[in-house]
Amino acid sequence: MSNPVEELIVELLTDLKGNDTLSPNQVAKTINEENWRRQLPQVRAAIQKLVDEGKIEVIRKGKVVDFEGIKGIYRVRLAQATPDVSDN
């Protein structure tokens, strides 16, 4: 991993306890607290790459969801050994 934003996301998630999650805004604010909104496209691109590599999962309303085309509020966490995807 040579992208500093990807490395930051993994580092922040590794520091969390259990199944805790992280919002894209938290990552962006870590990069630049004053102009964090400008960082969001870069953070989103890094999240997409990490999802594609199977390193992280996207969580919405407590469930793992597909990142492709997602809108609204979501969070990320490190990928779990057993998927939490269910249709129940």
N, C-alpha and C positions, 0 to 999 in steps of 0.2 A: 504494500500500500504506500503510494508515494504522494497522495493527495493530502495536504494538511487538514482539510475539513473532514475528510473521511477518518483520518487518524484521531481528530478531536472527538468526533461522534463516538467512536469505539472506546476511547479513553473515558469520556464522560459516562457512558453506559456501564463500563467495567467498574467504575467507582460507586455505582448504585447498588442498593441492597435487594436481594431476591428478584422479584418480577417487576421492580419499579421501572417506570417509563420516563421518557424524556420528550419534551416538545421541541419542534424545530425552532421556535422562538428562543428557547433557552440556549440552544447551540448558537444561534445568530447573535444573541446578546453576549455570549462568551467571546465571540470574535470581535465585536464592536458594539459596546454598550450604548453609545450615542446614536449611531446610524445603523442599528441592527436590521431594520427592514430591508436595507440594501443588500444585506447578506443572504436573505432568504432564497433567492434563486440558486445561489451557490450551494446552500445547505440542502435544498431540495434535490439538486443534481447528485450530491454526495449520497443522500439517502437512497435515491434510485439505484445507484451503483452498488451500494452495500446490500440492498434488498436483492438485486439481481445475483449477487455473489452468495446469497444465503447467509450472510453474517448478521443481519438484523431483520426484525419483523415490524410491520406497521399495525398499530392497534387503534381501533375505533370502537367506542362504546364497549370496551372490554374484550373485544374479539379481534383475532388476526384477520386483516383484510388485504386485498390486492392493492398495491400502491398505484398502479396504472390508472390515471384519470381521476384519482381521489380529489375531492373538494371538501372544504370545511376543516373542522378540527380533527387532528389525529396526533398520535404519539408514536414513539419507536422504542423498541427494547432489543436486547440481544436475542438472537434466534434461539429457540428452545429445542431441546433434544427431541421432545415429542410434540408434534404440531398441535395447536389448540384450535384447529379449524373444525367447526361442526355446523351442521344445519339445524340443530335443535332449537 
